[in-house]
Amino acid sequence: MTDLAHLEAETLNAIAAAADEPALENVRVAALGKKGSISALLSTLGKMSPDERKTAGAAINALKDKVAASLGERRSVLKEAALEARLKAETLDVTLPTRDAAIDTGRIHPISQVMDELTAIFADLGFSIAEGPDIESDDYNFTKLNFPEGHPAREMHDTFFFNPAADGSRKLLRTHTSPVQVRTMLANKPPIRVICPGRTYRCDSDQTHTPMFHQVEGLVIDKKANMGHLKWVLEESCKAFFEVPNVKMRFRPSFFPFTEPSMEVDIQCSRKGGDIRFGEGDDWLEILGCGMVHANVLRNCGLDPDEYQGFAWGMGIDRIAMLKYGMPDLRPFFEADVRWLSHYGFRPLDFPTLAGGLSG
């Protein structure tokens, strides 16, 4: 019995010392397993006399039951401790702020915003939106727009040409959105009032020029369109876009193959304090080119210049975005820097309207 008392104390101490369930399982196997110490004692009962078996059997089975009960209690304690440790490790503090929803963090690129602003302005003036392909023919991009053979704009240093086709013709990336005007005149009968926003491409890259940029052009064709109408459209659209009550414009003679007469337009501004403000001040800033549609362009598009006349203008969307929203460099427009977009971008649901405001 002294041996049983020693085995009991040793086993119960091992159970109490088990730090986790795998360690406790090792104690169980050592005591109650097929080759365990208590199981070994039970196997000796067959060699005893009936009286010895009766006494020893009762003592050994009592030890077995006591060890099994102690194992069960210790297992419950260890399971509870393991669960508590896991809960602490996997705790989620529901008081922490959640991440902002995508609708709150997403931003509209300034180019997209300015295109929407221009669409709102000119739609209110009765203009439709016209679009065309980025890849154009030499005929639509140059010839029908009255660019003579040998004109500098046709040269490789200005234009991205594709490899010649089998017939010798060459496609190109459009250098302006004017081909959309050509397509519109060929597909529709006057009166025509459209603006043509889109991407354009030229071999140029610096702080204020990029190989791909955005341009918006306008076209009006009817029987009575004149310079007075052109001036009014430009003044009203600039007042709406720059959100000022008045603008002063200065029209200077210039030359474009597709208009005659042609003009560069300067807008009144102030440069005090390093900021450009429109509608005030004594300075001038060139902002766009315009003119009356050349008679040759009308003929090339199937219109009789003795019956119809019109005017057109064009400006860089990237440039007017920089002027309106104070962006010093054109290159970040195309660098996809989320920090820049978070600063200069616009909230997705702030749609520009003339009634509610263009800049949100």
Contacts in CASP RR format, 6 or more apart in sequence:
PFRMAT RR
TARGET T0000
AUTHOR 0000-0000-0000
METHOD contacts of the structure
MODEL  1
MTDLAHLEAETLNAIAAAADEPALENVRVAALGKKGSISALLSTLGKMSP
DERKTAGAAINALKDKVAASLGERRSVLKEAALEARLKAETLDVTLPTRD
AAIDTGRIHPISQVMDELTAIFADLGFSIAEGPDIESDDYNFTKLNFPEG
HPAREMHDTFFFNPAADGSRKLLRTHTSPVQVRTMLANKPPIRVICPGRT
YRCDSDQTHTPMFHQVEGLVIDKKANMGHLKWVLEESCKAFFEVPNVKMR
FRPSFFPFTEPSMEVDIQCSRKGGDIRFGEGDDWLEILGCGMVHANVLRN
CGLDPDEYQGFAWGMGIDRIAMLKYGMPDLRPFFEADVRWLSHYGFRPLD
FPTLAGGLSG
1 59 0 8 1.000
4 41 0 8 1.000
4 59 0 8 1.000
4 60 0 8 1.000
4 63 0 8 1.000
7 37 0 8 1.000
7 38 0 8 1.000
7 41 0 8 1.000
7 63 0 8 1.000
8 63 0 8 1.000
8 66 0 8 1.000
8 67 0 8 1.000
11 27 0 8 1.000
11 30 0 8 1.000
11 31 0 8 1.000
11 37 0 8 1.000
11 38 0 8 1.000
11 67 0 8 1.000
11 70 0 8 1.000
12 66 0 8 1.000
12 67 0 8 1.000
12 70 0 8 1.000
14 27 0 8 1.000
14 30 0 8 1.000
14 31 0 8 1.000
15 24 0 8 1.000
15 27 0 8 1.000
15 67 0 8 1.000
15 70 0 8 1.000
15 71 0 8 1.000
15 74 0 8 1.000
16 70 0 8 1.000
16 74 0 8 1.000
18 24 0 8 1.000
18 26 0 8 1.000
18 27 0 8 1.000
18 74 0 8 1.000
18 78 0 8 1.000
20 78 0 8 1.000
20 82 0 8 1.000
21 75 0 8 1.000
21 78 0 8 1.000
21 79 0 8 1.000
21 82 0 8 1.000
24 71 0 8 1.000
24 74 0 8 1.000
24 75 0 8 1.000
24 78 0 8 1.000
27 71 0 8 1.000
28 71 0 8 1.000
29 36 0 8 1.000
30 36 0 8 1.000
30 37 0 8 1.000
31 37 0 8 1.000
31 38 0 8 1.000
31 39 0 8 1.000
31 67 0 8 1.000
32 38 0 8 1.000
32 39 0 8 1.000
32 64 0 8 1.000
32 67 0 8 1.000
32 68 0 8 1.000
32 71 0 8 1.000
33 39 0 8 1.000
38 60 0 8 1.000
38 63 0 8 1.000
38 64 0 8 1.000
38 67 0 8 1.000
41 56 0 8 1.000
41 60 0 8 1.000
42 57 0 8 1.000
42 60 0 8 1.000
42 61 0 8 1.000
42 64 0 8 1.000
44 56 0 8 1.000
45 53 0 8 1.000
45 56 0 8 1.000
45 57 0 8 1.000
45 60 0 8 1.000
46 53 0 8 1.000
48 56 0 8 1.000
103 348 0 8 1.000
103 349 0 8 1.000
105 342 0 8 1.000
106 347 0 8 1.000
106 348 0 8 1.000
107 341 0 8 1.000
107 342 0 8 1.000
107 345 0 8 1.000
107 346 0 8 1.000
107 347 0 8 1.000
107 348 0 8 1.000
108 116 0 8 1.000
108 345 0 8 1.000
108 346 0 8 1.000
108 347 0 8 1.000
108 348 0 8 1.000
108 350 0 8 1.000
109 333 0 8 1.000
109 341 0 8 1.000
109 345 0 8 1.000
110 321 0 8 1.000
110 325 0 8 1.000
110 327 0 8 1.000
110 333 0 8 1.000
110 344 0 8 1.000
110 345 0 8 1.000
110 346 0 8 1.000
111 214 0 8 1.000
111 317 0 8 1.000
111 318 0 8 1.000
111 321 0 8 1.000
111 333 0 8 1.000
113 321 0 8 1.000
113 345 0 8 1.000
113 346 0 8 1.000
113 352 0 8 1.000
114 317 0 8 1.000
114 320 0 8 1.000
114 321 0 8 1.000
114 324 0 8 1.000
115 197 0 8 1.000
115 198 0 8 1.000
115 214 0 8 1.000
115 216 0 8 1.000
115 317 0 8 1.000
116 351 0 8 1.000
116 352 0 8 1.000
117 241 0 8 1.000
117 352 0 8 1.000
117 358 0 8 1.000
117 359 0 8 1.000
118 195 0 8 1.000
118 197 0 8 1.000
118 216 0 8 1.000
118 237 0 8 1.000
118 241 0 8 1.000
118 317 0 8 1.000
119 129 0 8 1.000
119 195 0 8 1.000
119 197 0 8 1.000
120 352 0 8 1.000
120 353 0 8 1.000
120 354 0 8 1.000
120 358 0 8 1.000
121 237 0 8 1.000
121 240 0 8 1.000
121 241 0 8 1.000
121 354 0 8 1.000
121 358 0 8 1.000
122 195 0 8 1.000
122 218 0 8 1.000
122 237 0 8 1.000
123 129 0 8 1.000
124 240 0 8 1.000
124 354 0 8 1.000
125 193 0 8 1.000
125 233 0 8 1.000
125 236 0 8 1.000
125 237 0 8 1.000
126 193 0 8 1.000
127 193 0 8 1.000
127 194 0 8 1.000
127 195 0 8 1.000
127 218 0 8 1.000
128 193 0 8 1.000
128 194 0 8 1.000
128 195 0 8 1.000
129 194 0 8 1.000
129 195 0 8 1.000
129 196 0 8 1.000
129 197 0 8 1.000
130 180 0 8 1.000
130 181 0 8 1.000
130 183 0 8 1.000
130 184 0 8 1.000
130 194 0 8 1.000
130 195 0 8 1.000
130 196 0 8 1.000
131 180 0 8 1.000
131 196 0 8 1.000
131 197 0 8 1.000
131 198 0 8 1.000
132 177 0 8 1.000
132 179 0 8 1.000
132 180 0 8 1.000
132 183 0 8 1.000
132 196 0 8 1.000
133 174 0 8 1.000
134 173 0 8 1.000
134 174 0 8 1.000
134 199 0 8 1.000
134 201 0 8 1.000
135 162 0 8 1.000
135 171 0 8 1.000
135 172 0 8 1.000
135 173 0 8 1.000
135 174 0 8 1.000
136 171 0 8 1.000
136 172 0 8 1.000
136 173 0 8 1.000
136 174 0 8 1.000
136 179 0 8 1.000
137 169 0 8 1.000
137 171 0 8 1.000
137 172 0 8 1.000
138 154 0 8 1.000
138 169 0 8 1.000
138 170 0 8 1.000
138 171 0 8 1.000
138 172 0 8 1.000
140 179 0 8 1.000
140 182 0 8 1.000
140 183 0 8 1.000
141 172 0 8 1.000
141 174 0 8 1.000
141 175 0 8 1.000
141 176 0 8 1.000
141 178 0 8 1.000
141 179 0 8 1.000
142 151 0 8 1.000
142 153 0 8 1.000
142 154 0 8 1.000
143 300 0 8 1.000
144 182 0 8 1.000
144 297 0 8 1.000
144 300 0 8 1.000
144 301 0 8 1.000
145 178 0 8 1.000
145 179 0 8 1.000
145 182 0 8 1.000
145 257 0 8 1.000
145 258 0 8 1.000
145 297 0 8 1.000
145 300 0 8 1.000
146 257 0 8 1.000
146 258 0 8 1.000
146 294 0 8 1.000
146 296 0 8 1.000
146 297 0 8 1.000
146 300 0 8 1.000
147 153 0 8 1.000
147 154 0 8 1.000
147 257 0 8 1.000
147 258 0 8 1.000
148 257 0 8 1.000
151 257 0 8 1.000
152 158 0 8 1.000
153 159 0 8 1.000
153 175 0 8 1.000
156 203 0 8 1.000
157 203 0 8 1.000
158 175 0 8 1.000
158 202 0 8 1.000
158 203 0 8 1.000
158 204 0 8 1.000
159 172 0 8 1.000
159 173 0 8 1.000
159 175 0 8 1.000
159 202 0 8 1.000
159 203 0 8 1.000
160 172 0 8 1.000
160 173 0 8 1.000
160 201 0 8 1.000
160 202 0 8 1.000
160 203 0 8 1.000
160 211 0 8 1.000
161 170 0 8 1.000
161 171 0 8 1.000
161 172 0 8 1.000
162 170 0 8 1.000
162 171 0 8 1.000
162 172 0 8 1.000
163 170 0 8 1.000
164 170 0 8 1.000
165 171 0 8 1.000
173 200 0 8 1.000
173 201 0 8 1.000
174 200 0 8 1.000
174 201 0 8 1.000
175 200 0 8 1.000
175 201 0 8 1.000
175 202 0 8 1.000
176 200 0 8 1.000
176 215 0 8 1.000
176 217 0 8 1.000
177 196 0 8 1.000
177 197 0 8 1.000
177 198 0 8 1.000
177 200 0 8 1.000
177 215 0 8 1.000
177 216 0 8 1.000
177 217 0 8 1.000
178 196 0 8 1.000
178 217 0 8 1.000
178 258 0 8 1.000
178 312 0 8 1.000
180 194 0 8 1.000
180 196 0 8 1.000
180 217 0 8 1.000
181 194 0 8 1.000
181 196 0 8 1.000
181 217 0 8 1.000
181 218 0 8 1.000
181 219 0 8 1.000
181 312 0 8 1.000
182 297 0 8 1.000
182 300 0 8 1.000
182 301 0 8 1.000
184 192 0 8 1.000
184 194 0 8 1.000
184 196 0 8 1.000
184 219 0 8 1.000
185 192 0 8 1.000
185 219 0 8 1.000
185 221 0 8 1.000
185 298 0 8 1.000
185 301 0 8 1.000
185 302 0 8 1.000
185 303 0 8 1.000
186 301 0 8 1.000
186 302 0 8 1.000
190 221 0 8 1.000
190 222 0 8 1.000
190 223 0 8 1.000
190 303 0 8 1.000
190 308 0 8 1.000
191 220 0 8 1.000
191 221 0 8 1.000
191 222 0 8 1.000
191 223 0 8 1.000
192 219 0 8 1.000
192 220 0 8 1.000
192 221 0 8 1.000
192 222 0 8 1.000
193 219 0 8 1.000
193 220 0 8 1.000
194 218 0 8 1.000
194 219 0 8 1.000
195 216 0 8 1.000
195 217 0 8 1.000
195 218 0 8 1.000
195 219 0 8 1.000
196 216 0 8 1.000
196 217 0 8 1.000
196 218 0 8 1.000
196 219 0 8 1.000
197 214 0 8 1.000
197 215 0 8 1.000
197 216 0 8 1.000
197 317 0 8 1.000
198 214 0 8 1.000
198 215 0 8 1.000
198 216 0 8 1.000
198 317 0 8 1.000
199 212 0 8 1.000
199 213 0 8 1.000
199 214 0 8 1.000
199 215 0 8 1.000
200 212 0 8 1.000
200 213 0 8 1.000
200 214 0 8 1.000
200 215 0 8 1.000
201 211 0 8 1.000
201 212 0 8 1.000
201 213 0 8 1.000
202 209 0 8 1.000
202 211 0 8 1.000
202 213 0 8 1.000
203 211 0 8 1.000
204 210 0 8 1.000
204 211 0 8 1.000
205 211 0 8 1.000
207 329 0 8 1.000
207 330 0 8 1.000
207 331 0 8 1.000
208 319 0 8 1.000
208 330 0 8 1.000
209 330 0 8 1.000
210 318 0 8 1.000
210 330 0 8 1.000
210 331 0 8 1.000
210 333 0 8 1.000
210 334 0 8 1.000
212 334 0 8 1.000
213 316 0 8 1.000
213 317 0 8 1.000
213 318 0 8 1.000
213 330 0 8 1.000
214 316 0 8 1.000
214 317 0 8 1.000
214 318 0 8 1.000
215 314 0 8 1.000
215 315 0 8 1.000
215 316 0 8 1.000
215 317 0 8 1.000
216 314 0 8 1.000
216 315 0 8 1.000
216 316 0 8 1.000
216 317 0 8 1.000
217 312 0 8 1.000
217 313 0 8 1.000
217 314 0 8 1.000
217 315 0 8 1.000
218 312 0 8 1.000
218 313 0 8 1.000
218 314 0 8 1.000
219 293 0 8 1.000
219 310 0 8 1.000
219 311 0 8 1.000
219 312 0 8 1.000
220 229 0 8 1.000
220 230 0 8 1.000
220 233 0 8 1.000
220 310 0 8 1.000
220 311 0 8 1.000
220 312 0 8 1.000
221 293 0 8 1.000
221 298 0 8 1.000
221 303 0 8 1.000
221 308 0 8 1.000
221 309 0 8 1.000
221 310 0 8 1.000
222 308 0 8 1.000
222 309 0 8 1.000
222 310 0 8 1.000
223 307 0 8 1.000
223 308 0 8 1.000
223 309 0 8 1.000
224 309 0 8 1.000
225 309 0 8 1.000
225 310 0 8 1.000
225 311 0 8 1.000
226 292 0 8 1.000
226 309 0 8 1.000
226 311 0 8 1.000
227 291 0 8 1.000
227 292 0 8 1.000
227 311 0 8 1.000
229 311 0 8 1.000
230 290 0 8 1.000
230 291 0 8 1.000
230 292 0 8 1.000
230 311 0 8 1.000
230 313 0 8 1.000
231 249 0 8 1.000
231 251 0 8 1.000
233 313 0 8 1.000
234 249 0 8 1.000
234 265 0 8 1.000
234 288 0 8 1.000
234 290 0 8 1.000
234 313 0 8 1.000
235 247 0 8 1.000
235 249 0 8 1.000
238 247 0 8 1.000
238 249 0 8 1.000
238 267 0 8 1.000
238 278 0 8 1.000
238 287 0 8 1.000
239 245 0 8 1.000
239 246 0 8 1.000
239 247 0 8 1.000
240 354 0 8 1.000
240 358 0 8 1.000
241 320 0 8 1.000
241 324 0 8 1.000
241 358 0 8 1.000
242 278 0 8 1.000
242 279 0 8 1.000
242 323 0 8 1.000
242 324 0 8 1.000
243 357 0 8 1.000
243 358 0 8 1.000
243 359 0 8 1.000
244 278 0 8 1.000
244 279 0 8 1.000
244 280 0 8 1.000
246 279 0 8 1.000
247 267 0 8 1.000
247 268 0 8 1.000
247 278 0 8 1.000
247 279 0 8 1.000
248 267 0 8 1.000
248 268 0 8 1.000
248 279 0 8 1.000
249 265 0 8 1.000
249 266 0 8 1.000
249 267 0 8 1.000
249 268 0 8 1.000
250 265 0 8 1.000
250 266 0 8 1.000
250 267 0 8 1.000
250 268 0 8 1.000
250 284 0 8 1.000
251 263 0 8 1.000
251 264 0 8 1.000
251 265 0 8 1.000
252 263 0 8 1.000
252 264 0 8 1.000
252 265 0 8 1.000
252 266 0 8 1.000
253 261 0 8 1.000
253 262 0 8 1.000
253 263 0 8 1.000
253 264 0 8 1.000
254 262 0 8 1.000
254 263 0 8 1.000
254 264 0 8 1.000
254 289 0 8 1.000
255 262 0 8 1.000
256 262 0 8 1.000
256 289 0 8 1.000
256 291 0 8 1.000
257 294 0 8 1.000
258 293 0 8 1.000
258 294 0 8 1.000
258 297 0 8 1.000
258 312 0 8 1.000
259 290 0 8 1.000
259 291 0 8 1.000
259 292 0 8 1.000
259 293 0 8 1.000
259 294 0 8 1.000
259 311 0 8 1.000
259 312 0 8 1.000
260 291 0 8 1.000
260 292 0 8 1.000
260 294 0 8 1.000
260 295 0 8 1.000
261 291 0 8 1.000
261 292 0 8 1.000
262 289 0 8 1.000
262 290 0 8 1.000
262 291 0 8 1.000
263 289 0 8 1.000
263 290 0 8 1.000
263 291 0 8 1.000
264 286 0 8 1.000
264 288 0 8 1.000
264 289 0 8 1.000
265 286 0 8 1.000
265 287 0 8 1.000
265 288 0 8 1.000
265 289 0 8 1.000
265 290 0 8 1.000
265 313 0 8 1.000
266 284 0 8 1.000
266 285 0 8 1.000
266 286 0 8 1.000
266 287 0 8 1.000
267 278 0 8 1.000
267 279 0 8 1.000
267 284 0 8 1.000
267 285 0 8 1.000
267 287 0 8 1.000
268 278 0 8 1.000
268 279 0 8 1.000
268 280 0 8 1.000
268 281 0 8 1.000
268 283 0 8 1.000
268 284 0 8 1.000
269 276 0 8 1.000
269 277 0 8 1.000
269 278 0 8 1.000
269 279 0 8 1.000
269 280 0 8 1.000
269 281 0 8 1.000
269 283 0 8 1.000
269 284 0 8 1.000
269 285 0 8 1.000
270 276 0 8 1.000
270 277 0 8 1.000
270 279 0 8 1.000
270 280 0 8 1.000
270 281 0 8 1.000
270 282 0 8 1.000
270 283 0 8 1.000
271 283 0 8 1.000
272 281 0 8 1.000
275 326 0 8 1.000
276 285 0 8 1.000
276 323 0 8 1.000
276 326 0 8 1.000
278 323 0 8 1.000
285 323 0 8 1.000
287 315 0 8 1.000
287 319 0 8 1.000
287 320 0 8 1.000
287 323 0 8 1.000
288 313 0 8 1.000
288 314 0 8 1.000
288 315 0 8 1.000
288 316 0 8 1.000
289 313 0 8 1.000
289 314 0 8 1.000
289 315 0 8 1.000
290 311 0 8 1.000
290 312 0 8 1.000
290 313 0 8 1.000
290 314 0 8 1.000
291 311 0 8 1.000
291 312 0 8 1.000
291 313 0 8 1.000
292 309 0 8 1.000
292 310 0 8 1.000
292 311 0 8 1.000
293 309 0 8 1.000
293 310 0 8 1.000
293 311 0 8 1.000
293 312 0 8 1.000
295 305 0 8 1.000
298 304 0 8 1.000
298 305 0 8 1.000
298 308 0 8 1.000
298 309 0 8 1.000
299 305 0 8 1.000
318 330 0 8 1.000
318 333 0 8 1.000
319 330 0 8 1.000
321 327 0 8 1.000
321 333 0 8 1.000
322 328 0 8 1.000
322 330 0 8 1.000
324 359 0 8 1.000
325 344 0 8 1.000
325 359 0 8 1.000
327 333 0 8 1.000
327 344 0 8 1.000
332 340 0 8 1.000
346 359 0 8 1.000
346 360 0 8 1.000
347 360 0 8 1.000
350 360 0 8 1.000
352 358 0 8 1.000
352 359 0 8 1.000
352 360 0 8 1.000
END
